[in-house]
Amino acid sequence: MSQSKKSVARRTFLVGLLTGAGAVAALSSVPKKAAAKKDKGLAQAGAAVQPILYRRTKDVERYYKTLYT
C-alpha cells in the first residue's frame, strides 16, 4: 500500500471509532423511563395507612397558647 492510502484508511478508521464511541455515550446518557408501581392492597383498602407524625397533647396545646397570646 502506498503512504496516502494508509493515511486515508487510518483516518476513516479513527472517524468511525470516534463516531461509534460518541453514539454509545449518547445512548447511555439517555434516562430510562420509570414506571410507577401500583400497590393493589392500598387501593382495595380505600385509604392509605399513613404513619402518625405528630400528636397533639396537652403540653403542646399549652405551648402553642403561649406563642399566640
N, C-alpha and C positions, 0 to 999 in steps of 0.2 A: 504494500500500500504506500501511496505517496504521503508526504507530510501534510498536505492540505486536506486529504480525505480523512486522515487520522484526527485532525483537529475538529473537523466538522462532525465526525462520529462521536467524539468525546463531548462536544458541545451539545449535541442533540440528546445524548445520554444524560448529561447533567441537567438539562432543561426538563426532561421527562422525570428524572428523580426528584427534582425540586417541586415540580407540579404535583406529583403524587404525594409528597410529604405535606404540601400545602392543603391538598384535598383531604387527607387523613386528619390533619389538625383542625380543619374547618368542620368536618363531620363529627369529630369527637367533642367539640366545644358546644354543639347544639344541645340544649337541655331536653331531657326526655319528659314526656307528658306523664303526669302522675294522676292516677285515678283515685277518687275518694272511696274509702271503704265504708260500706253500709253495714251498720250493726242491726241485725234483724231483731235482736232481743229488746233493744230500747224502742224500736218502732212499734213493736207489739204491746209493750207495756203502756204506751201512751205518753208518759212523761219521763224524761231522762232523770236519773238519780244523780243529784249534784252533791258534792261534799259541802258541809256547813263550814263556812269560812269565818263567820262572825256570830257571836251570841250576845244578845243584849241583856245584860244583867243589871242588878240594882246599882252596883258600883259604877258601871258605865253610864247609866242614866244620871246618877249624881254628878259625874264628871262633866257630862255634856250640859247639864243645867248650870254649872259654874262657868262654863265657857260663854254661854249665850246670855247670861244675866249680868 
